[in-house]
Amino acid sequence: MSRVPDVLVIGGGVIGLTSAYQLARAGCSVRLFDRGAFGAEASWAGAGIIPPGNPAGARTAYDRLRATSSTSFSAFSAELRDRTGIDNGYRVCGGVELFECDAAETTDLWLKEGIRFEPLDDGGRRRVEPGLGRTTADAVYLPDMAQVRNPWHIRSLVEACRHVGVDLKANVPVADFEVRGGRIVHATDIYGENHTADNFLIAGGAWSEELLQTLGVHPGIHPVLGQIVLFAPPRPVLRRIVSVDKRYLVPRDDGRVLAGATEEPEAGFEKRNTPEGVGGLMEFARELVPALATAPVEKTWSGLRPGSPDGLPFLGPVPGLRNAFAACGHFRAGIQLSIGTAGVLTDLITGRPSTVPVDDFRLDRPPAPPFPAAFRS
């Protein structure tokens, strides 16, 4: 790509890659920069849980964004596979939500949205997920809960972007912008090279705040460390995703089980595993699934999620600039909000009407009060 691109995307995680792909599919010329390898941060580290959804019944803009992504994931995964030959591991495996407090508020949201679920008694829990041990928590089965393999999904997105002509630039951190007349003129990388474009999209995950600060915007995006443990039992011990508040178990087709995830905003940009974090996840997993008590831990890892002050992402124009947009602050929900987010940004940049209301996500909003969401991502 030699001419000035229509859009320069800064950030090559799942949000930046999906947005670049959809923008290119909409006819835009796109160049994408990442500070490191594509998708190597939070996008790679996550568990890939895709909650079910029904956009027509979603109560809030956030739930509509999640539901729009959820209902698109099967077809989108098939499109990526047809285009690249790479299977991203998407499958509908079902999930069991365990509630340590009253489940009524959450299940009422599911009922209003039109999400299928089934309350489980002890017999139903053994039928749906025989690997679970004894628990006093209320259990609810969600047959349409799905998962994707994050590293596979990133590989498919990178290859799909190449297929549609996105100019991919890894290991080129953008450090600054020049602004004149209410527009970004160019972005400057750490090597001093300037990069011009008609429009700029900032999708830098936990590193978005420092980029936006150079443009005079301070939304409050911050890193939140999350740790994950991977078990490798000798035989499959779990069939469904199991969630308890912010922790979960995710069974893979090969029998491995992911246990996650911690939330540690105090860690800053220090990405690491700790004995306390790993030990807590091991205890959680083995208490829920007794067969994991003797399963070896194959690997542990961590990632830095992009938190926001109110738990909502930032989507839309950068205040005061006519050609700058942002898609960041997705916290734990990057994968599950990625398709809807990319659609919103593609609509905004190309001038199409958006199917998701974006005012709740604007960068200059006051922090939203606590709100009940259909799913704890």
Secondary structure, DSSP 4 states (H G I P E B T S, - for coil): --SPPSEEEE--SHHHHHHHHHHHHTT--EEEE-SSSTT-SHHHHS--EE----GGG-SSHHHHHHHHHHHHHHHHHHHHHHHHS-----EE--EEEEESS--HHHHHHHHHHT---EEE-HHHHHHH-TT-----SEEEEETT-EE--HHHHHHHHHHHHHHTT-EEE-S--EEEEEEETTEEEEEEETTS-EEE-SEEEE--GGGHHHHHHTTT-----EEEEEEEEEE--SS----SEEEETTEEEEE-TTS-EEEE---BGGGTT-----HHHHHHHHHHHHHH-GGGGGPPEEEEEEEEEEE-TTS--EEEEPTT-SSEEEEE--TT-HHHHHHHHHHHHHHHHHTPPPSS--GGG-TTPPPPPP---SS--
